[in-house]
């Protein structure tokens, strides 16, 4: 490994547990939503409630958590973003402490998409299975139909974001020689040494 890099403890236990619980919750919700049988839909709802709860926790962590997970750190300035893009295809680890500027933006995009999905799910109804989100009866039939349609589109958007997330992990592992998956398991990430 390059001498200018070192492994540092970046991701604390709560954010790592949160990350893997969110992954499990979202994957479960998607799979359960795809099969849409009468008995399975209730479990789809539970996965949605779990995802919603995890999002609320993440919002709190985003304002009150440790440095690398705060929302203020996730939103890079334009110069930082452009500087990072210029170095993206170098065959060396990024060395960034926490999320890269692009990773921070991707994190915000994923959180917003999941928030969209949970919100529309609360107002959606399942097509003919007698299930509806807990807020569906509080809004108009038109709003429920719109929420249902947007919920289905949101599922597709989450699939795209999930595929991009996995693709980026593979890119970092094999092109940039930086194993971000292990970092999210152990909490230790390869970062540039302070000079």
N, C-alpha and C positions, 0 to 999 in steps of 0.2 A: 504494500500500500504506500502511497505517496507520503513523504515525510511531513508535508504541510497539513495533513488531515489527522484528526483524532476522533475517537468515539466519545461522545458526551451524552449524559443522561438528559434527554429533552422532554419526552412524553411521560407524564406522571401516570400512576396507576388509574385514577378515575377516568382520564381521557381515553386511555387504551381500552378499558373495560367498556366505556361508552361506545367507542368506535365499533368493537366487535358485536356488542349487543344490537347496535343500530343495523349493522350488516345482516345479522341473523333475523331481526325483526322485518327489515325491508324485503329480504329474499323470501321469508315465510309469507309475508303479506302478498307479494306478487304471485308466488306459486299457488297459494290458496285462492286468490282472486281469479286465477286462470281456470281453475277446475269448477268453480261455481255450482256446487251441488248444495242442496238444502242444508245438510249437516256441516259442510265445510265452510260455508259463508260466515257462520258465527265466529269461526276461528280466524277468518280473514279480518273481521271486525276487531277481534282481540289484538291481532298483529298491528292493525292501524292505531288502536289505542296505545299500544306499547310504543310505536313509532312517535306518536304525538307526545307522549310523556318524555321520551328521550329527547325530542326536539326542544321541549320546554327546559329540560335540564341543560341542554347545550346552549340555549340562549342565556341562561344564568351564568354558565361557565364562560361564555363569550364576553360577558361584562365583568365578571368577578374572578375568573380563573387566573392561572399562572401565565406568564408572558407569551409563550408561543401560540396559545389557543385563544387569546383575546381577539375580539373583532377588530380592534384598532390595529393589530399586527397583521391580520389577514388581508387588509385592503392596502395594497402597495400603491405608491405614487407612480405616475407615468414614467419618470426616469428610471426607477427601479425595475419596473416591468419591462421596458425596452432594453435595459442593460441585461436583464436575465435572458430575454429572448435571443439576444446576440450570442450568448454563451450556451444556449440550449443543446446544440448538437456537438459540442466538444465531448471527446471521449474521456471524460473525467468526472468524478462526483461533483455535484453542485456545491457541496460544502455549506449549504445554507442552514442556519440554526432554525429549526421549525419548518414551516411551509415555505416553499419557494414563492416568489410573487405570483406565478401562474397557478401554483397549488393553492394559494390563499384564495384567489378568485374562483377556482374550481370548487373549493370547499363552500364558499358562499353560494355558488350556483346550485350545488347539491342540496344544501340546507333549504334554500328557497323553493326548489322543486319539490322536496319532501314536505315542506310546509303547505305548499299548494295542494299536494296530494292528500294530506290529512284533512285540510279544510274542505276540499271538494267531497271527500269521502264522508264527512259528517253530514253533508246535505244530499248525498246521492241516494238513489234507490237501485236495487238490483233488478234487472230486467225479468220480471215475472216470477221471482222466487219469494216474494213476500218479505223481503228484507229491505230495510232502508236505514240510512244513517240517523243518529239520534236527533239531528236538527232538520231532517227532511220535512217533517210535518209543520215546522215553524216558518217555512218559506213557501213561496208560490209553487205551483206545479211546474211552471215554466222555469223557475230557478232550479228546481230539483232536476229537471231534464237537462238543463245546461250544466249543472254540477256533475251529473252522471257522465255526460259526454266529455267534459273536461277531465274528469277522473280517469276515464279510459285513455285519453291523450297523455295524461300525466304518467300513466304506467309505461307508455312507450318512451317518453322522455327519460324516465328513470332507467329503463333498459339501456338507452343510448349512453347516459352518464355512467352507468355501471360498467359498460363495455369500455368506455374511454378510461375510466379509473383503473381497470385491470390492465388495459393496454399501456398506460403510463407506467404502471408498476413494472411491467415486463421491459419497457424501454429503459427505465432507470437501472434495472438489474443488469441487463445484458449490454446496453450501449454505454451508459454512464458509470457502470460498475458500482452502483449504490443500491443496497438492498433495503428498500423502504418498508417492505412487509416485516422483516425481522425487527426493524426499528419500532414498528407499531406493536410488536409482541414484547420486546425487551425494554423498550423505552430509550434505548441508546441509538444515536444517529451519528453518522459520519459527518463531521463539520470541519471547516477550515480552522487551523490553529490561530489564536490571536497573535499578531505580530508585534 
